[in-house]
Amino acid sequence: MRVTSVVTFLDFHIITWNDNHDRRHYLDWLSHCELFSYIDAISSTISSGSTTSIELQGTFTTSLAVFYSVLYRVFFKIMKSVDDSAEKPTQIDRDLFYQLASDLSEERLQATVKVVTQLSELPRESGEWNYVLKRLINGLSSSRNGARLGFGLCLTEAVFLALQKEVLPDVGHYMQLLMSALSKDATKNGKEERGLLFGKLFGLQVLLNEPLFSNVFKTKIGAESKSEELNLDFTLKYAQALIDVATTKTWIRESSLYTLYQAIEKLAPLLTSQKALDAAFNLLDESHLTLTSEGLAIYLFLLHTCPATRKLASQNRPNLQNSWKNGDPLKRGNLPLIANALKEANVSEDSSLKQKAVWAPRLHFVWDVLLSAVLSTDSYKLAKSEERVTKKRKKDSHDKTLFIGLPEFWKSVVDDSFFNEKASSERKYLGFLVFEKALQLVPASHLTDLFSTNLMRCSINQCGSSERNLHKISQKSLKSIVSVCQEHPEKTAPVFEAVAFSENGSIHFDQLTKSKTIAGLLANKALSTEHLLTMVGVLTQNLHKKHDDVPMARFTVDAILHLVRAHKSQADILWIGPSFDVLIQLGLFRDQDSPEDNASDLSNQSIGPVAVERLYSMLADLLFAEKESRTICWPYMALGKLLERKKDQPLLNAIDEELSEIFDAAEKELKKVSKQLSKDNSNLQLWGLQLLFSVSLLEAYSGEAESVSVLEDLISFSKIFEGEEENSSYAGFIEILLSLAAQKKALLRKSSLMIWESFVDQVSPEDLSVLLEILPARENKEGYTDLFEGGNKGESSNEEDEDEDENALAEEENDMMSDDGSNDDEESDSNDEDSLNDDAGKIDKEATSALARALNLPDSLVDDKGEVHFDDLGDTGDESEDESEEDLDDEKMMELDGQLSEIFKRRKEALSQIPTGNKRKKEVQESRENVISLKHKVVDMLEVMTKWAESESKKKEFSKALDKVVDTIAPLIACARTTLDRPLAEKVSKLVKNRITKLRVAGTQFGGRHDRDTIAGLLTEIHESMLSKKPGQFPNLYFSMCSSVSIFLAKLMIEMDSSMETYLVLTELYHKSLNEWLIRGKFGVTMFTEFLTWLAVKKQQGLN
């Protein structure tokens, strides 16, 4: 290294030293020149510089001259220690040993490289070798966080270098140096002893690192041969050293013997001789470690995991003092020994081995080896195959000893040991960890063995209360069940069956544990079609096993619905079909094995209605998922399964001959529609008819009386659609859809909208009036009667109707705003009370007359008010009294008693049918809610039509669709004005403002029913309504909607006729409205400013 080059380099670049990256680059270059320890002290005082100067921190910020003076002293030091000849160092830089203990791995690595580099330049006779080795060994006992890692890494390279240069004659000398340097004789307290023991352990682990491992544990067979063999003598010494460390203190035993296990694992390919294997077993036996967790791990590795030693170990077994029965831990008879070994109980005859007293919240490394060995092919499958051997075969094969199977292993070693009622919380904690690990390793076919009695009981108890000691770990274990099944979806079905249906599980598992385990398994997104089919099979199989269990049936139908909802996007006939079978059987058919009057029949215990509801919900979800593609009509498929099953099983709801004829006719029409649809899959009307027939027939077979009339109307419409009848009106069909939309079932509501979407382009403006007439209906009992019961509206004139509507609206608004104690309510209650008294008096009069006739009293005793005058009875004479006493024998008295009972019973029923005040209010409330609900459905159907109009607006022939949309504007505005329901008003407002008024009308070829004059008339009507009529409960929504519609209609008029006359008509109309607004307007000026803004834009664009 040339000093002049360093000076020139720094002098040239110091002026432009402005970047942190460049600064570190320079320092790295200097570190290669052995200036790192000097320049690094200076660089730590420099902050990030600007483009023109260098900023210094601390004492170096006074001036730039100070920095140059420091550099001068550095270069002076260099010139004294370095020259062109670059003499080799005589000792290792002592500062590097401090860097070896750094918490930064990069710094430790750099320090190791520098130490090894300097060490390699030392002669073998140098005393520095002894200093470095001792310093590195002593550093292993340091308590600093990174010390053992840094010193251990450096020690590996240093020992390897010392052996290469023959500084150490052999590795045995290193072992002696390690033991003498870290002798515990000089320790003063437990902390120092702990450091020394861990230092020994790390010093022994150094030999397992390459390149030391291949040099000290392996020896070449010949001088020129590349083959290697085990250095058995050193290996035994090394193992004995680890065992000595392990037996010193209990808290280091597991770490030391795990190092021994790692060594055996790495040496396994070289353990090809019986001598080496016997030596390993003898060493464990002499140290009394055979029947411990660590000894068990080593035995299992050599006997079952390592291919090289498995065959060799099975041939000859040494005679040991403390050994496993039959020489193999997995042979039967060893379960108690395994359980005791895992408990860390002393099962050897020599009690000198100390037991572990420190508990750690983690699993011992033996569990990885043990579970894998139990589940290995050679042991577990052999156990299964030998279990099927006959008794005769067993007698002839006494030499074959059975292996331990997973079920007995889990019960004895895990369930009865870790989850016993008397087990401590610490052992149960470890048991949950074992369960989590086993979930990962055990294949799907044997997972049910893991959910044992004590484990399930403990999980339920610990998860059920947050105050339990193991609540968190038990909850974590349940979450791991779901996560493992997500990683391995084939495990979902057996785990679900074990948790819900096994002897130790429960269908109420989620409620008992306050978790979502079962729900998570059902909603597993990783399940494929094959897995879903298996899940349905599990549900069906367990339902058949307990066909008379009502809670089981309820759980099954709920689980099927949950499964379908979670996976409706991957619905497939392979697994949806069996799901239909279960619900249809439970909901619509009687169990053939049970008599009709059997109380245990599931259908008689309310399972039937529940199953039907779940079927409808499932169909609704599937319909929504298939809305876009419409490849499969799921209700049609469900109906097909119902009709197929009907041939062999009796229906739950019997069908008489009259209904049977209607059903047969509907099924016949459905077959025609399906046949036509098979020829033309793109026909949306045929698809809609198929859906409507299927849904209606399912409703009828489930016992819904209203569906029968729907079927009759549907049959008639089907004939009209097919052209068999001349009437082409769709009004009746729309009424059918309305009746479905008004139902509470989601299936009927969703299917009605889908069917309406299929037929919306076929509906005429006259047919559309069936929907539009509903929107202005009054939301009270009278309106309910008009809509649902066909009440007459009277023959009053239009003006009278409008006045009545205004008055009715005012009354309804008052009802909504008034308190319960208003005069109107009191007057209404008084009238109701008078009416109730009249009805009750009439009933009493009829009952009195019936009593008089039953008692054979003269008609003269009962007056017009129904009162009996008993004083007149004496005028009838003594003879008649005697005759009556003679005629009333016992038989007639019994007959009279029956008549009197019947009279009083009829009186009670008649009185119960008289509506009370509360009942009447409830009826009024229900009527209002039904009317509002129906209006919601109508608005939904109009929204579907508007979406269709949006798609039609892209075509040239848009006038017909536009005519239908324009027809809806006035009824929608009237609905927003008269309704008392805010959600309905908001829905109408969004439909009008966000969809109808946003329709693209530019460039449309108009040729429909509406022209400029009709649109102007509609606009005038809207303005008059804003100025003259009451705005209703939600005036802001109403006025805003009217303003948006006005601009839309104005645009429409201009598109129809863009002459100046049209603009003048519009300005005159708005001018007239402005004058009226000035006098009596109740809304803001927004409507006029929006019109003027639009008009200004049109003027800029050119009116013509």
Buried (B, 14 or more C-beta within 10 A) or exposed (E): EEBEEBBEBBEEEBEEBBEEEEBEEBBEEBBEBBBBEBBEEBBEBBEEBEEEEBEBEEEBBEEEEEBEEBBEEBBEEBEEEBEEEEEEBEEBBEEBBEBBBBEEEEBBBBBBEBBBEBBEEBEEEBEBBEEBBBBBBBBBBBEBEBBBBBBBBBBBBBBBBBBEBEBBEEBEBBBEBBBEBBEEEEBEEEEBBBBBBBBBBBBBBBBBBEEBBEBBBBBEEEEEEEEBBBBBEBBBBBBBBBBEBBBBBBEBBBBBBBBBBEBBBBBBEBBBEEEBBBBBBBBBBBBBBBBBBBBBBBBBBBBBBBEBBBEBBEEEBBEBEBBBBBBBBBBBEBBEBBBBBBBBEBBBEEEEBEEBEEEEEEEBBBBBBBBBBBBBEBBBEBBEEBEEEEEEEEEEEEEEBBBBBBBEBBBBBBBBBBBBEEBEEBBBBBBBBBBBBBBEEBEBEBBBBBBBBBBBBBBBBBBBEEEBEBBBBBBBBBBBBBBBBBEBBBBBBBBBBBBBBBEBBBBEBBEBBBBBBBEBBBBBEEBBBBBBBBBBBBBBEBBEEEBBBBEBBBBBBBBBBBBBBBBBEEBBEEBBBBBBBBBBBBBBBBBEEBEEEBEEBBBBBEBBEBBBBBBBBBBBBBBBBBEEEBEBBBBBBBBBBBBEBBEEBEBBBEBEEEBEEBBEBBBEBBEBBBEBBEEEEEBBBBBBBBBBBBBBBBBBBBBBEEBBBBBEBBBBBBBBBEEEEEEEBBBBBBBBBBBBBBBEBBBBBBBBBBBBBBBBBEBEBEBBBBBBEBBBBBBBBBBBBBBBEEEEEEEEEEEEEEEBBBEBBEEBBEBEEEEEEEEEBEEBEEEBEEEBEEBBEEBBBBBBBBBBEBEEBEEEBBEEEBEBEEEEEEEBEEEEEEEEEEEEEEEEEEEBEEBBEEBEEBBEEBBEEBBEEEEBBEEBEEBBEBBBBBBBBBBBBBBBBBEBBBEBBEEEEBBBBBBBBBBBBBBBBBBBBBBBBEEBBEBBBBBBBEBBBEBEBEEBEBEBEBEBEBBBEBBBEBBEBBBEBBBBBBBEBBBBBBBBBBBBBBBBBBBBBBEEEBBEBBEEBBEBBBEBBEEEBEBEEEBBEBBEEBBEEBEEEEEE
